[in-house]
Amino acid sequence: MSKVKVQAFAMSLDGFGAGPRQSLDNPLGAGGTTLHQWFYPTRTFQHMVGGEGGTTGVDDDFARRSMEGMGAWIMGRNMFGPVRGPWPDDSWKGWWGDNPPYHVPVFVLTHHKRAPVTMQGGTTFHFVNGGIQEALERAREAARAKDVRIGGGVSTVRQYLQAGLVDELHLVVSPTLLGSGEALLAGIDLPQLGFRCTRHVGTDDALHVVLTKEGAP
Ligand SMILES: NC(=O)c1ccc[n+]([C@@H]2O[C@H](COP(=O)([O-])OP(=O)(O)OC[C@H]3O[C@@H](n4cnc5c(N)ncnc54)[C@H](OP(=O)(O)O)[C@@H]3O)[C@@H](O)[C@H]2O)c1
């Protein structure tokens, strides 16, 4: 049965998944790039950005698997881009260029209506105004038997966790302190939600932690 997964989600030692003051020039917020130092050198990321080479090993294995077997993605409007408020026009089509790395339908949570945007390579961005349940229903239908990945950002992951809708959470704890930003787990009782740690692996750049929900498919 298909699962709802949060994968390769990076968190600072002090619990932030994005830095403060996200902007066009600083999509991850101040200091946010330090969260992803484990990811940038991997072969998976290098191929994603059209490069060659890259590291293999544990970080790359997690990175590669995080992209496999996904039938649909869900993301929040802030992960999709820096535009806030009503869409002024249709010019913003994500950070990822003409051929985004998703290659499946992506459901973007937003309060502001917008027609779907079809990109090259199988990615279509659908804008969902009805909340997390509607987005998940549509993503499950689109994904058929495959998994649904909750891509981020922080607010989106928190909502799906709090609603008890996530089956598996792979966190990448990065050795960085952000001090402020978007707190990922504040006020969320993971054991009460049924999660336990089923795997942890340390590398030079991160600690990978897999949390699995009791009774998940
Ligand atoms: N650490 C990681 O691995 C990782 C992964 C992915 C992204 N990120 C980062 O996370 C940051 C973005 O996270 P974020 O917490 O600021 O925002 P987010 O979850 O990406 O998006 C939040 C926005 O989405 C819309 N939204 C969310 N829930 C909704 C709902 N139930 N109904 C309707 N609209 C809803 C709202 O936008 P409107 O009201 O404006 O429509 C809301 O302000 C970025 O810096 C991104 O780079 C980090």
The ligand as an ORCA input file, in Angstrom:
! r2SCAN-3c Opt
* xyz 0 1
  N      14.760     21.550      5.548
  C      14.395     21.014      4.387
  O      14.801     19.909      4.010
  C      13.440     21.783      3.521
  C      12.691     21.118      2.543
  C      11.811     21.860      1.788
  C      11.689     23.226      1.971
  N      12.433     23.834      2.923
  C      12.332     25.277      3.166
  O      11.171     25.558      3.930
  C      10.840     26.940      3.704
  C       9.355     27.038      3.452
  O       8.651     26.567      4.603
  P       7.478     27.404      5.263
  O       7.153     26.741      6.559
  O       7.855     28.856      5.284
  O       6.282     27.294      4.226
  P       5.604     26.185      3.334
  O       5.111     25.050      4.167
  O       6.443     25.854      2.166
  O       4.360     27.033      2.769
  C       3.515     27.715      3.655
  C       2.478     28.455      2.824
  O       1.717     27.528      2.051
  C       0.344     27.873      2.077
  N      -0.344     26.873      2.890
  C       0.203     26.056      3.831
  N      -0.747     25.296      4.381
  C      -1.905     25.624      3.782
  C      -3.237     25.177      3.922
  N      -3.547     24.198      4.808
  N      -4.197     25.731      3.154
  C      -3.877     26.682      2.229
  N      -2.622     27.164      2.058
  C      -1.661     26.639      2.827
  C       0.265     29.237      2.721
  O       0.535     30.196      1.697
  P      -0.489     31.335      1.180
  O      -1.435     31.629      2.310
  O       0.430     32.475      0.856
  O      -1.133     30.783     -0.019
  C       1.450     29.198      3.671
  O       1.918     30.474      4.039
  C      11.670     27.403      2.515
  O      12.750     28.181      2.980
  C      12.167     26.109      1.925
  O      13.380     26.271      1.254
  C      13.288     23.153      3.706
*
